[in-house]
């Protein structure tokens, strides 16, 4: 793998995948889905939270960077179908995001570290599976 794979990344797929990941977070973390459980597991006082556009912009940029990395891996591995992309997303999600969420949960001193890990880790695995699926489908 080299940075030359950047020239073969299908950029519209990266952008759509980043927005899809972001939209999934918008749904996942609302109180009616996992937001209340997330706040409880993390000891987050939801009444104290304010909406800061910078947080959303930073999150979207981070997902775009994840999309670039996923696109580069897709190019380097010859991933060019939705199914192969979903597998790529699952491998990246479990191998990196889920394990990183576990390590973070170990050291973050949250009231419910296992709940914190599972809520964040499962979301990121799902987001990366969708991201991989989109990139793989459009890469071909």
DONU-904964 format. One record per atom (N, C-alpha, C, O): residue in one letter; atom name; x, y, z. Coordinates in Angstrom, 3 decimals. Layout:
BEGIN
> a/CA/X/Y/Z .
...
END
This chain:
BEGIN
> x/N/0.844/-1.175/0.000 .
> x/CA/0.000/0.000/0.000 .
> x/C/0.889/1.238/0.000 .
> x/O/1.923/1.280/0.665 .
> x/N/0.468/2.231/-0.751 .
> x/CA/1.199/3.489/-0.773 .
> x/C/0.199/4.629/-0.904 .
> x/O/-0.993/4.411/-1.121 .
> x/N/0.707/5.840/-0.767 .
> x/CA/-0.159/7.000/-0.913 .
> x/C/-0.637/7.175/-2.352 .
> x/O/-1.538/7.972/-2.616 .
> x/N/-0.043/6.443/-3.271 .
> x/CA/-0.511/6.480/-4.656 .
> x/C/-1.933/5.953/-4.782 .
> x/O/-2.638/6.281/-5.736 .
> x/N/-2.357/5.132/-3.816 .
> x/CA/-3.725/4.613/-3.858 .
> x/C/-4.758/5.730/-3.712 .
> x/O/-5.926/5.540/-4.054 .
> x/N/-4.339/6.889/-3.209 .
> x/CA/-5.254/8.034/-3.099 .
> x/C/-5.826/8.446/-4.448 .
> x/O/-6.972/8.886/-4.535 .
> x/N/-5.030/8.305/-5.491 .
> x/CA/-5.504/8.721/-6.818 .
> x/C/-6.612/7.817/-7.343 .
> x/O/-7.356/8.212/-8.240 .
> x/N/-6.731/6.614/-6.799 .
> x/CA/-7.759/5.686/-7.253 .
> x/C/-8.967/5.613/-6.325 .
> x/O/-9.909/4.865/-6.586 .
> x/N/-8.941/6.387/-5.244 .
> x/CA/-10.088/6.428/-4.337 .
> x/C/-11.218/7.153/-5.040 .
> x/O/-10.996/8.183/-5.678 .
> x/N/-12.421/6.627/-4.930 .
> x/CA/-13.581/7.278/-5.526 .
> x/C/-14.139/8.265/-4.512 .
> x/O/-14.866/7.885/-3.593 .
> x/N/-13.793/9.537/-4.687 .
> x/CA/-14.061/10.573/-3.695 .
> x/C/-15.536/10.807/-3.411 .
> x/O/-15.881/11.057/-2.256 .
> x/N/-16.426/10.740/-4.394 .
> x/CA/-17.851/10.884/-4.054 .
> x/C/-18.324/9.806/-3.069 .
> x/O/-19.153/10.078/-2.200 .
> x/N/-17.802/8.597/-3.208 .
> x/CA/-18.167/7.527/-2.274 .
> x/C/-17.667/7.842/-0.875 .
> x/O/-18.371/7.596/0.105 .
> x/N/-16.466/8.382/-0.770 .
> x/CA/-15.914/8.764/0.534 .
> x/C/-16.804/9.818/1.186 .
> x/O/-17.116/9.727/2.373 .
> x/N/-17.208/10.811/0.410 .
> x/CA/-18.052/11.886/0.951 .
> x/C/-19.410/11.339/1.394 .
> x/O/-19.878/11.667/2.484 .
> x/N/-20.038/10.523/0.577 .
> x/CA/-21.347/9.958/0.928 .
> x/C/-21.217/9.042/2.143 .
> x/O/-22.074/9.055/3.027 .
> x/N/-20.154/8.253/2.188 .
> x/CA/-19.939/7.354/3.327 .
> x/C/-19.736/8.138/4.621 .
> x/O/-20.237/7.737/5.671 .
> x/N/-19.009/9.249/4.554 .
> x/CA/-18.794/10.079/5.745 .
> x/C/-20.115/10.676/6.223 .
> x/O/-20.386/10.698/7.424 .
> x/N/-20.920/11.148/5.312 .
> x/CA/-22.226/11.717/5.684 .
> x/C/-23.146/10.626/6.241 .
> x/O/-23.895/10.875/7.185 .
> x/N/-23.096/9.434/5.669 .
> x/CA/-23.916/8.328/6.181 .
> x/C/-23.513/7.965/7.609 .
> x/O/-24.376/7.774/8.466 .
> x/N/-22.234/7.870/7.866 .
> x/CA/-21.703/7.575/9.202 .
> x/C/-22.168/8.657/10.182 .
> x/O/-22.611/8.352/11.289 .
> x/N/-22.063/9.914/9.767 .
> x/CA/-22.476/11.049/10.584 .
> x/C/-23.978/10.978/10.884 .
> x/O/-24.397/11.181/12.024 .
> x/N/-24.778/10.694/9.867 .
> x/CA/-26.225/10.595/10.047 .
> x/C/-26.580/9.448/10.985 .
> x/O/-27.494/9.568/11.802 .
> x/N/-25.859/8.339/10.869 .
> x/CA/-26.092/7.214/11.784 .
> x/C/-25.867/7.648/13.228 .
> x/O/-26.628/7.271/14.119 .
> x/N/-24.825/8.438/13.459 .
> x/CA/-24.552/8.942/14.806 .
> x/C/-25.669/9.839/15.297 .
> x/O/-26.030/9.808/16.473 .
> x/N/-26.219/10.642/14.390 .
> x/CA/-27.339/11.499/14.743 .
> x/C/-28.547/10.718/15.211 .
> x/O/-29.320/11.193/16.043 .
> x/N/-28.708/9.530/14.681 .
> x/CA/-29.813/8.654/15.100 .
> x/C/-29.420/7.851/16.342 .
> x/O/-30.180/7.797/17.309 .
> x/N/-28.247/7.231/16.322 .
> x/CA/-27.787/6.345/17.397 .
> x/C/-27.771/7.028/18.762 .
> x/O/-28.163/6.439/19.770 .
> x/N/-27.313/8.277/18.778 .
> x/CA/-27.103/8.954/20.055 .
> x/C/-28.275/9.833/20.512 .
> x/O/-28.128/10.584/21.477 .
> x/N/-29.433/9.758/19.844 .
> x/CA/-30.591/10.478/20.375 .
> x/C/-31.099/9.710/21.598 .
> x/O/-30.907/8.498/21.694 .
> x/N/-31.746/10.414/22.529 .
> x/CA/-32.189/9.756/23.767 .
> x/C/-33.053/8.519/23.543 .
> x/O/-32.945/7.558/24.304 .
> x/N/-33.894/8.518/22.535 .
> x/CA/-34.802/7.400/22.294 .
> x/C/-34.098/6.145/21.791 .
> x/O/-34.663/5.053/21.861 .
> x/N/-32.888/6.282/21.292 .
> x/CA/-32.153/5.104/20.805 .
> x/C/-31.103/4.742/21.864 .
> x/O/-31.397/3.940/22.751 .
> x/N/-29.914/5.295/21.802 .
> x/CA/-28.870/4.961/22.776 .
> x/C/-28.385/6.160/23.586 .
> x/O/-27.525/6.007/24.453 .
> x/N/-28.915/7.337/23.319 .
> x/CA/-28.432/8.545/23.972 .
> x/C/-28.565/8.529/25.487 .
> x/O/-27.638/8.919/26.196 .
> x/N/-29.700/8.085/25.983 .
> x/CA/-29.898/8.031/27.433 .
> x/C/-28.966/7.009/28.064 .
> x/O/-28.354/7.282/29.097 .
> x/N/-28.851/5.834/27.452 .
> x/CA/-27.947/4.799/27.972 .
> x/C/-26.499/5.262/27.889 .
> x/O/-25.713/5.006/28.800 .
> x/N/-26.145/5.936/26.812 .
> x/CA/-24.789/6.472/26.640 .
> x/C/-24.467/7.477/27.744 .
> x/O/-23.396/7.425/28.349 .
> x/N/-25.405/8.393/28.000 .
> x/CA/-25.193/9.405/29.035 .
> x/C/-25.046/8.753/30.410 .
> x/O/-24.188/9.150/31.198 .
> x/N/-25.869/7.770/30.694 .
> x/CA/-25.793/7.075/31.985 .
> x/C/-24.467/6.328/32.115 .
> x/O/-23.801/6.416/33.146 .
> x/N/-24.089/5.600/31.080 .
> x/CA/-22.844/4.822/31.122 .
> x/C/-21.622/5.725/31.264 .
> x/O/-20.632/5.350/31.892 .
> x/N/-21.702/6.907/30.681 .
> x/CA/-20.562/7.815/30.712 .
> x/C/-20.601/8.849/31.819 .
> x/O/-19.662/9.629/31.980 .
> x/N/-21.687/8.859/32.585 .
> x/CA/-21.806/9.862/33.632 .
> x/C/-21.965/11.262/33.067 .
> x/O/-21.502/12.236/33.660 .
> x/N/-22.620/11.359/31.921 .
> x/CA/-22.813/12.635/31.252 .
> x/C/-24.144/13.229/31.694 .
> x/O/-25.187/12.581/31.600 .
> x/N/-24.098/14.445/32.168 .
> x/CA/-25.320/15.162/32.544 .
> x/C/-25.900/15.791/31.284 .
> x/O/-25.375/16.788/30.786 .
> x/N/-26.971/15.218/30.772 .
> x/CA/-27.526/15.718/29.510 .
> x/C/-28.103/17.114/29.646 .
> x/O/-28.133/17.857/28.665 .
> x/N/-28.562/17.491/30.825 .
> x/CA/-29.102/18.840/31.011 .
> x/C/-28.020/19.897/30.851 .
> x/O/-28.318/21.047/30.528 .
> x/N/-26.769/19.517/31.075 .
> x/CA/-25.651/20.448/30.967 .
> x/C/-25.119/20.579/29.546 .
> x/O/-24.342/21.489/29.257 .
> x/N/-25.525/19.688/28.665 .
> x/CA/-24.986/19.700/27.314 .
> x/C/-25.573/20.842/26.496 .
> x/O/-26.762/21.148/26.592 .
> x/N/-24.732/21.457/25.701 .
> x/CA/-25.172/22.473/24.756 .
> x/C/-24.753/22.031/23.364 .
> x/O/-23.782/21.293/23.195 .
> x/N/-25.490/22.486/22.389 .
> x/CA/-25.169/22.148/21.008 .
> x/C/-24.071/23.088/20.534 .
> x/O/-24.235/24.308/20.532 .
> x/N/-22.956/22.503/20.135 .
> x/CA/-21.826/23.276/19.638 .
> x/C/-21.549/22.829/18.203 .
> x/O/-21.132/21.691/17.989 .
> x/N/-21.768/23.688/17.228 .
> x/CA/-21.546/23.307/15.829 .
> x/C/-20.135/22.801/15.552 .
> x/O/-19.942/21.976/14.660 .
> x/N/-19.150/23.282/16.300 .
> x/CA/-17.770/22.845/16.098 .
> x/C/-17.651/21.335/16.345 .
> x/O/-16.899/20.647/15.656 .
> x/N/-18.392/20.830/17.324 .
> x/CA/-18.368/19.382/17.593 .
> x/C/-18.854/18.598/16.378 .
> x/O/-18.268/17.578/16.015 .
> x/N/-19.920/19.075/15.759 .
> x/CA/-20.472/18.377/14.603 .
> x/C/-19.540/18.477/13.402 .
> x/O/-19.359/17.500/12.676 .
> x/N/-18.962/19.621/13.193 .
> x/CA/-18.016/19.796/12.085 .
> x/C/-16.797/18.897/12.297 .
> x/O/-16.342/18.233/11.365 .
> x/N/-16.272/18.876/13.517 .
> x/CA/-15.127/18.015/13.823 .
> x/C/-15.435/16.547/13.616 .
> x/O/-14.605/15.794/13.107 .
> x/N/-16.645/16.138/14.016 .
> x/CA/-17.056/14.744/13.826 .
> x/C/-17.138/14.405/12.347 .
> x/O/-16.648/13.358/11.924 .
> x/N/-17.745/15.272/11.560 .
> x/CA/-17.861/15.024/10.124 .
> x/C/-16.491/14.962/9.460 .
> x/O/-16.261/14.116/8.595 .
> x/N/-15.588/15.839/9.849 .
> x/CA/-14.223/15.809/9.309 .
> x/C/-13.541/14.490/9.681 .
> x/O/-12.871/13.879/8.849 .
> x/N/-13.711/14.058/10.925 .
> x/CA/-13.108/12.793/11.360 .
> x/C/-13.657/11.624/10.540 .
> x/O/-12.902/10.730/10.157 .
> x/N/-14.959/11.626/10.269 .
> x/CA/-15.540/10.546/9.463 .
> x/C/-15.040/10.618/8.023 .
> x/O/-14.877/9.583/7.377 .
> x/N/-14.797/11.810/7.518 .
> x/CA/-14.237/11.946/6.179 .
> x/C/-12.829/11.354/6.133 .
> x/O/-12.473/10.673/5.171 .
> x/N/-12.030/11.609/7.164 .
> x/CA/-10.685/11.026/7.242 .
> x/C/-10.782/9.495/7.306 .
> x/O/-10.003/8.796/6.660 .
> x/N/-11.735/8.982/8.083 .
> x/CA/-11.954/7.528/8.130 .
> x/C/-12.329/6.997/6.751 .
> x/O/-11.913/5.908/6.357 .
> x/N/-13.117/7.778/6.027 .
> x/CA/-13.497/7.378/4.676 .
> x/C/-12.310/7.333/3.731 .
> x/O/-12.205/6.435/2.896 .
> x/N/-11.422/8.299/3.865 .
> x/CA/-10.209/8.295/3.034 .
> x/C/-9.384/7.036/3.326 .
> x/O/-8.945/6.348/2.405 .
> x/N/-9.178/6.745/4.603 .
> x/CA/-8.400/5.553/4.975 .
> x/C/-9.084/4.288/4.479 .
> x/O/-8.426/3.390/3.954 .
> x/N/-10.393/4.212/4.642 .
> x/CA/-11.140/3.035/4.182 .
> x/C/-11.059/2.920/2.661 .
> x/O/-10.906/1.822/2.127 .
> x/N/-11.160/4.054/1.967 .
> x/CA/-11.027/4.037/0.510 .
> x/C/-9.652/3.577/0.060 .
> x/O/-9.534/2.822/-0.905 .
> x/N/-8.613/4.026/0.749 .
> x/CA/-7.254/3.598/0.411 .
> x/C/-7.081/2.092/0.627 .
> x/O/-6.456/1.408/-0.184 .
> x/N/-7.638/1.588/1.723 .
> x/CA/-7.551/0.148/1.983 .
> x/C/-8.348/-0.618/0.932 .
> x/O/-7.917/-1.673/0.467 .
> x/N/-9.516/-0.082/0.557 .
> x/CA/-10.325/-0.735/-0.477 .
> x/C/-9.554/-0.836/-1.789 .
> x/O/-9.552/-1.884/-2.435 .
> x/N/-8.898/0.257/-2.180 .
> x/CA/-8.100/0.254/-3.418 .
> x/C/-6.968/-0.763/-3.296 .
> x/O/-6.737/-1.549/-4.215 .
> x/N/-6.271/-0.750/-2.178 .
> x/CA/-5.105/-1.619/-1.988 .
> x/C/-5.460/-3.094/-1.913 .
> x/O/-4.646/-3.947/-2.266 .
> x/N/-6.665/-3.402/-1.458 .
> x/CA/-7.073/-4.806/-1.331 .
> x/C/-7.940/-5.273/-2.492 .
> x/O/-8.337/-6.437/-2.540 .
> x/N/-8.238/-4.373/-3.428 .
> x/CA/-9.080/-4.739/-4.564 .
> x/C/-10.547/-4.871/-4.193 .
> x/O/-11.305/-5.538/-4.896 .
> x/N/-10.950/-4.253/-3.111 .
> x/CA/-12.348/-4.293/-2.676 .
> x/C/-13.177/-3.457/-3.632 .
> x/O/-12.997/-2.243/-3.730 .
> x/N/-14.106/-4.127/-4.351 .
> x/CA/-14.879/-3.377/-5.336 .
> x/C/-16.334/-3.840/-5.447 .
> x/O/-16.968/-3.675/-6.489 .
> x/N/-16.856/-4.421/-4.364 .
> x/CA/-18.272/-4.753/-4.302 .
> x/C/-18.804/-4.338/-2.931 .
> x/O/-18.034/-4.137/-1.992 .
> x/N/-20.104/-4.214/-2.829 .
> x/CA/-20.713/-3.852/-1.546 .
> x/C/-20.408/-4.901/-0.482 .
> x/O/-20.108/-4.557/0.661 .
> x/N/-20.482/-6.174/-0.852 .
> x/CA/-20.208/-7.248/0.107 .
> x/C/-18.778/-7.229/0.606 .
> x/O/-18.525/-7.365/1.803 .
> x/N/-17.836/-7.060/-0.325 .
> x/CA/-16.434/-6.966/0.085 .
> x/C/-16.205/-5.722/0.935 .
> x/O/-15.426/-5.756/1.887 .
> x/N/-16.874/-4.633/0.601 .
> x/CA/-16.750/-3.409/1.380 .
> x/C/-17.292/-3.578/2.794 .
> x/O/-16.709/-3.078/3.755 .
> x/N/-18.417/-4.290/2.914 .
> x/CA/-18.978/-4.540/4.246 .
> x/C/-18.012/-5.374/5.086 .
> x/O/-17.836/-5.111/6.275 .
> x/N/-17.392/-6.368/4.476 .
> x/CA/-16.403/-7.177/5.197 .
> x/C/-15.210/-6.307/5.587 .
> x/O/-14.716/-6.401/6.711 .
> x/N/-14.751/-5.471/4.674 .
> x/CA/-13.658/-4.552/4.991 .
> x/C/-14.038/-3.668/6.176 .
> x/O/-13.247/-3.503/7.104 .
> x/N/-15.236/-3.103/6.151 .
> x/CA/-15.705/-2.276/7.252 .
> x/C/-15.781/-3.034/8.560 .
> x/O/-15.448/-2.493/9.614 .
> x/N/-16.217/-4.282/8.501 .
> x/CA/-16.297/-5.110/9.706 .
> x/C/-14.904/-5.379/10.269 .
> x/O/-14.690/-5.276/11.477 .
> x/N/-13.971/-5.717/9.409 .
> x/CA/-12.599/-5.993/9.861 .
> x/C/-11.970/-4.743/10.464 .
> x/O/-11.380/-4.802/11.543 .
> x/N/-12.094/-3.611/9.772 .
> x/CA/-11.552/-2.358/10.287 .
> x/C/-12.285/-1.946/11.563 .
> x/O/-11.664/-1.506/12.531 .
> x/N/-13.608/-2.092/11.554 .
> x/CA/-14.401/-1.707/12.716 .
> x/C/-14.062/-2.498/13.961 .
> x/O/-13.825/-1.923/15.024 .
> x/N/-14.037/-3.813/13.834 .
> x/CA/-13.729/-4.659/14.991 .
> x/C/-12.249/-4.564/15.336 .
> x/O/-11.882/-4.458/16.506 .
> x/N/-11.402/-4.602/14.311 .
> x/CA/-9.964/-4.624/14.549 .
> x/C/-9.410/-3.349/15.140 .
> x/O/-8.451/-3.388/15.911 .
> x/N/-9.996/-2.217/14.790 .
> x/CA/-9.465/-0.942/15.273 .
> x/C/-10.459/-0.181/16.152 .
> x/O/-10.151/0.127/17.303 .
> x/N/-11.635/0.124/15.627 .
> x/CA/-12.569/0.980/16.368 .
> x/C/-13.098/0.313/17.626 .
> x/O/-13.137/0.938/18.686 .
> x/N/-13.503/-0.942/17.527 .
> x/CA/-14.070/-1.639/18.692 .
> x/C/-13.011/-1.846/19.769 .
> x/O/-13.284/-1.677/20.958 .
> x/N/-11.813/-2.209/19.350 .
> x/CA/-10.743/-2.414/20.329 .
> x/C/-10.262/-1.089/20.910 .
> x/O/-9.947/-1.021/22.098 .
> x/N/-10.199/-0.038/20.099 .
> x/CA/-9.811/1.277/20.616 .
> x/C/-10.845/1.781/21.611 .
> x/O/-10.488/2.373/22.630 .
> x/N/-12.123/1.552/21.323 .
> x/CA/-13.180/1.944/22.264 .
> x/C/-13.035/1.178/23.580 .
> x/O/-13.299/1.726/24.650 .
> x/N/-12.617/-0.084/23.504 .
> x/CA/-12.413/-0.876/24.725 .
> x/C/-11.276/-0.298/25.566 .
> x/O/-11.415/-0.144/26.780 .
> x/N/-10.175/0.016/24.934 .
> x/CA/-9.036/0.573/25.670 .
> x/C/-9.411/1.925/26.278 .
> x/O/-9.065/2.210/27.425 .
> x/N/-10.109/2.743/25.521 .
> x/CA/-10.558/4.033/26.037 .
> x/C/-11.468/3.830/27.242 .
> x/O/-11.331/4.525/28.248 .
> x/N/-12.387/2.888/27.144 .
> x/CA/-13.316/2.628/28.253 .
> x/C/-12.584/2.149/29.504 .
> x/O/-13.012/2.434/30.622 .
> x/N/-11.500/1.433/29.322 .
> x/CA/-10.731/0.944/30.470 .
> x/C/-10.149/2.105/31.262 .
> x/O/-10.121/2.067/32.492 .
> x/N/-9.688/3.131/30.570 .
> x/CA/-8.971/4.218/31.228 .
> x/C/-9.796/5.482/31.475 .
> x/O/-9.344/6.367/32.201 .
> x/N/-10.979/5.590/30.899 .
> x/CA/-11.760/6.817/31.027 .
> x/C/-12.466/6.993/32.372 .
> x/O/-12.994/8.070/32.647 .
> x/N/-12.484/5.978/33.198 .
> x/CA/-13.116/6.062/34.514 .
> x/C/-14.597/6.443/34.423 .
> x/O/-15.069/7.300/35.170 .
> x/N/-15.311/5.813/33.519 .
> x/CA/-16.744/6.047/33.370 .
> x/C/-17.497/5.193/34.379 .
> x/O/-16.991/4.155/34.806 .
> x/N/-18.713/5.617/34.774 .
> x/CA/-19.494/4.833/35.744 .
> x/C/-19.784/3.402/35.280 .
> x/O/-19.812/2.479/36.094 .
> x/N/-19.999/3.219/33.983 .
> x/CA/-20.271/1.896/33.418 .
> x/C/-19.361/1.692/32.210 .
> x/O/-19.791/1.880/31.072 .
> x/N/-18.095/1.305/32.452 .
> x/CA/-17.148/1.225/31.331 .
> x/C/-17.546/0.202/30.271 .
> x/O/-17.282/0.414/29.087 .
> x/N/-18.168/-0.889/30.666 .
> x/CA/-18.572/-1.890/29.669 .
> x/C/-19.699/-1.339/28.797 .
> x/O/-19.680/-1.502/27.577 .
> x/N/-20.670/-0.694/29.418 .
> x/CA/-21.743/-0.082/28.653 .
> x/C/-21.230/1.001/27.729 .
> x/O/-21.637/1.088/26.570 .
> x/N/-20.321/1.838/28.255 .
> x/CA/-19.704/2.911/27.465 .
> x/C/-18.990/2.325/26.251 .
> x/O/-19.137/2.818/25.133 .
> x/N/-18.217/1.267/26.485 .
> x/CA/-17.482/0.600/25.401 .
> x/C/-18.438/0.024/24.366 .
> x/O/-18.255/0.239/23.168 .
> x/N/-19.450/-0.700/24.811 .
> x/CA/-20.351/-1.352/23.865 .
> x/C/-21.161/-0.340/23.054 .
> x/O/-21.311/-0.497/21.843 .
> x/N/-21.677/0.682/23.705 .
> x/CA/-22.472/1.683/22.981 .
> x/C/-21.627/2.376/21.925 .
> x/O/-22.050/2.499/20.775 .
> x/N/-20.444/2.826/22.299 .
> x/CA/-19.574/3.517/21.339 .
> x/C/-18.940/2.558/20.342 .
> x/O/-18.852/2.861/19.152 .
> x/N/-18.502/1.405/20.825 .
> x/CA/-17.838/0.442/19.952 .
> x/C/-18.757/-0.133/18.894 .
> x/O/-18.385/-0.209/17.723 .
> x/N/-19.953/-0.540/19.291 .
> x/CA/-20.904/-1.106/18.325 .
> x/C/-21.304/-0.062/17.290 .
> x/O/-21.414/-0.366/16.102 .
> x/N/-21.523/1.180/17.751 .
> x/CA/-21.852/2.242/16.799 .
> x/C/-20.751/2.395/15.751 .
> x/O/-21.036/2.471/14.556 .
> x/N/-19.504/2.439/16.194 .
> x/CA/-18.407/2.641/15.248 .
> x/C/-18.204/1.454/14.322 .
> x/O/-17.847/1.640/13.159 .
> x/N/-18.421/0.248/14.805 .
> x/CA/-18.354/-0.917/13.911 .
> x/C/-19.448/-0.808/12.855 .
> x/O/-19.186/-1.000/11.668 .
> x/N/-20.666/-0.502/13.278 .
> x/CA/-21.775/-0.373/12.323 .
> x/C/-21.496/0.743/11.319 .
> x/O/-21.736/0.582/10.122 .
> x/N/-20.990/1.871/11.808 .
> x/CA/-20.675/2.983/10.913 .
> x/C/-19.617/2.617/9.890 .
> x/O/-19.712/3.010/8.727 .
> x/N/-18.609/1.866/10.313 .
> x/CA/-17.547/1.472/9.390 .
> x/C/-18.007/0.388/8.418 .
> x/O/-17.521/0.327/7.288 .
> x/N/-18.936/-0.467/8.843 .
> x/CA/-19.506/-1.450/7.906 .
> x/C/-20.270/-0.717/6.807 .
> x/O/-20.117/-1.032/5.627 .
> x/N/-21.092/0.258/7.189 .
> x/CA/-21.839/1.030/6.192 .
> x/C/-20.867/1.809/5.301 .
> x/O/-21.041/1.865/4.083 .
> x/N/-19.858/2.401/5.910 .
> x/CA/-18.860/3.139/5.143 .
> x/C/-18.173/2.207/4.138 .
> x/O/-18.051/2.551/2.963 .
> x/N/-17.732/1.054/4.584 .
> x/CA/-17.086/0.099/3.692 .
> x/C/-18.009/-0.377/2.587 .
> x/O/-17.586/-0.537/1.442 .
> x/N/-19.274/-0.606/2.931 .
> x/CA/-20.258/-1.045/1.945 .
> x/C/-20.414/0.003/0.855 .
> x/O/-20.404/-0.331/-0.330 .
> x/N/-20.558/1.258/1.239 .
> x/CA/-20.726/2.340/0.257 .
> x/C/-19.475/2.479/-0.609 .
> x/O/-19.571/2.557/-1.833 .
> x/N/-18.320/2.509/0.018 .
> x/CA/-17.074/2.676/-0.738 .
> x/C/-16.828/1.475/-1.637 .
> x/O/-16.446/1.635/-2.796 .
> x/N/-17.044/0.274/-1.113 .
> x/CA/-16.848/-0.929/-1.930 .
> x/C/-17.784/-0.971/-3.128 .
> x/O/-17.371/-1.330/-4.231 .
> x/N/-19.051/-0.603/-2.913 .
> x/CA/-20.035/-0.632/-3.999 .
> x/C/-19.666/0.344/-5.110 .
> x/O/-19.841/0.039/-6.289 .
> x/N/-19.158/1.510/-4.738 .
> x/CA/-18.850/2.541/-5.729 .
> x/C/-17.429/2.452/-6.260 .
> x/O/-17.096/3.106/-7.248 .
> x/N/-16.594/1.656/-5.619 .
> x/CA/-15.196/1.563/-6.035 .
> x/C/-15.075/0.769/-7.334 .
> x/O/-14.143/0.976/-8.111 .
> x/N/-16.012/-0.129/-7.560 .
> x/CA/-15.923/-1.029/-8.702 .
> x/C/-16.124/-0.439/-10.035 .
> x/O/-16.062/-1.149/-11.039 .
END
